[in-house]
């Protein structure tokens, strides 16, 4: 036993010595840069970009039903006794009371933005300023300036506001197309109203299809309500995205966030500044992704392209000869991998321009020349960009939904007594799985007989709970839980 006790330490020493030698040899082959590289320091970037990031506060007049404008004095006393802020009071009013807003109660919001130019153009999210009657921009030097809404495009979730000031610090715009998965990025914004909050992470993925038109940048940067509209910055101090969405089951950050690529955002912003609206191309088809099984069965090979489910009567597609069952594989030579690609490529074509579609039909490839029309949603001047339009936004728009009525002929053809059609699904609606062409039959167990009924039901729903929708897609009916995001 004594011999054994002496042998164990000796064996351990030899083992440790061998391990140390192995580690030394291993590190001898590691490049010096890998050994010395540490975590990045973002302080210089904050000093450079921070002054151009702004806090955005909004106020929207709330329509109060007649007879409910004034709170019962007894109820006010109940709130005061338990230290609860009295609802519908002016921002900053004394706790337990205060003077109501002169024009009635106001719904308040907070978001972020960043200055594009020294003369005061500010880029943010459309959902930050949607419906606002007043927009206040707070600079890092604590100046508060009233902003004018230049334009807001709901489909891309991009908005431009203007403040009257000169000589302002502004951001440097980078190239989001050159951003790489795995590179460090930083966000600056006002989560929960906490101004100039800096968070950092890496780009997790690119080309994420969570919206109607734009493929988003996915990151693990901490983004929370109030960060919306703030910049996503690379290590060169360039803005490569607008922080826009989060994936969440509880309304807060869960490790996944999304940003609008700055290349797309600037293109939209330029159109908003030029005309207050975004003009998009229109083809007139209902596209869908093609599965591997179908691609093999029809002789296409790999599952690439957008299969046309239906063609709108009188549309540019019908006039050009596009048929249901066609698989569009290219638009003007640009590859179409999935249905979302077709929608985006067509939307970027100027109305009136001729576009060549490469189509796979009945085992053969052919080319069809189409004269692209103009999307009805952008025809009316200011339909998406004006403050009046933003103020009149429907309850469903806040969820990322655009819907329309079904005609009697459509209902008869679909054998439906009621229901409405989804024209576009972005934001929360897209994350719930809704997409263009879906039919909404009921909401929270109430039959949807018209778009008006649908909007009314959403408006009175509990904003803390998910909406229960019955949705029909093709011949399949299913339940969809639509969770509002703050």
Residue, then its C-alpha position, 0 to 999 in steps of 0.5 A: x500500500x505505501x508503495x502504491x501511494x508513492x506511485x500514484x503521484x509520480x504517474x500523475x506528474x508524468x501524465x500532466x507533463x505529457x499533457x502540457x507537452x501536447x498542448x504546447x505542441x498544439x498551440x505552436x501550430x495555431x496562427x498567432x492571430x488566433x491566439x491574440x485575437x480577443x473580443x471586439x471593443x465597440x466603444x469607438x463605434x459608439x462614439x462615432x455612430x451614437x450621436x446620429x441615433x435618435x429616440x422617437x416618441x409618438x402620440x396618437x389620439x384615442x377615440x373614446x366612446x361617448x359617455x366614457x370620456x371622463x373617469x368616475x371620481x370614485x374610480x380615480x380615487x381607487x387608482x390613487x389609493x393603490x398607487x396605480x397611475x390613472x389611465x388616459x392621463x397626460x404623459x408626465x402628469x403627477x402620479x395619481x392624477x393630472x390634467x387630461x390632454x386637451x384634445x382627449x386621451x393619447x396613446x403613446x409609443x416609443x421607438x428609434x431611428x437614425x439621421x441620414x443627412x445633415x439636413x434632418x432626414x431620419x430613417x425608422x420603421x413604418x410601424x414606429x410612426x404608424x397612425x401617429x398624430x405627433x412625432x417627436x425626435x430626441x437627439x443625443x444632445x437632449x434637443x426635442x424636435x417635432x418631426x414631419x412624416x415624409x412617407x411610410x411604406x408598410x410593406x417594407x416597414x420603412x419610414x422617413x421623417x424630417x426634422x428642421x435642423x442643420x449641421x446634424x451628425x449622420x450615419x455612414x451607410x454600408x453595403x448590406x449585400x457584403x455582410x457576412x454570416x458570423x461577423x460582429x454587429x452592434x445595435x443602438x436604440x431605445x429599448x423600453x424607452x432607455x435611450x442610447x442603449x448599445x447591444x452587440x452580437x453576430x449576424x446569424x443568417x441572411x435572406x430570412x423570409x419573414x416578411x412580404x417583400x424583403x429578405x431580412x438579416x437575422x442576428x443574435x443582437x438583443x432587440x426589444x420593444x423600443x429598439x425598432x427603427x434603430x441602426x444595425x452597425x458593422x465593425x467599420x461603423x457603417x449601418x447595414x440594417x434597420x432593426x425591425x422584428x424579433x422572434x418571441x413567444x412572450x413579447x421580449x427578446x429570445x435570442x433571435x432578431x431581424x433587420x431590414x437590409x439597408x440597401x433595400x431600406x435606402x431604395x425605399x427611402x429614396x422613393x418616399x423622399x421623391x414622391x411620398x410613396x413607393x411604386x411597385x410592379x404587378x404581375x397578377x398571379x398567386x405563386x407558391x413554393x414547389x416541393x421536391x416531390x413535385x419538381x421530380x414528378x414534373x421533370x424539373x429536377x431540383x425544387x427551384x422556382x415558383x409554381x403559379x396557383x392561379x392567374x388573375x383575370x385581366x392581369x398582365x400575366x393573363x394577357x401575356x399567356x401565363x397559365x396556372x401550373x407554370x413554374x417561373x424559374x427566372x425573371x429577366x435572367x435572375x433566378x427564382x428559388x421560391x415564391x417570395x423571390x418572384x414577388x420581390x423581383x416583380x415588385x422591383x420592376x417599374x410599371x410599364x416595363x417589359x419583363x421576360x419570365x423563364x417558365x417551365x411548362x409541361x416538360x419544356x422551358x419557354x420564355x414569356x414577355x410580360x408588360x408589368x402593371x402597377x400594384x393597386x396598393x401604390x397607385x393612389x398618390x400618398x396611399x401608403x406615404x401620407x400622414x392621413x393614410x397612416x392615421x387611418x391605418x386599419x387594426x389588421x395593419x398593425x399585425x402585418x395583415x392586408x385583407x380584401x373582400x371576396x366577390x360573390x363569384x369567388x365565394x361561389x367558386x370556393x363554395x364559401x358563405x363567408x371569409x376574406x382574402x389575405x393580400x399581404x402578410x408581414x411582421x407578426x402575421x408572417x411569423x404566424x405562418x399566414x401568407x398571400x392568398x390565404x382565406x380567413x374564415x373566423x377570428x376568435x370564434x366569430x365568423x368573418x362575413x366581411x373585412x369590416x367585421x374582421x377589423x372590428x373584431x381585431x380592434x376589440x380583442x385583448x391585445x395581450x392574447x393571441x388571436x385565434x384564426x380559422x384559415x383555409x389554404x387551398x383545400x386545407x383548413x387549420x387554426x392559426x394563432x396570431x400573436x401581437x408584438x409590442 
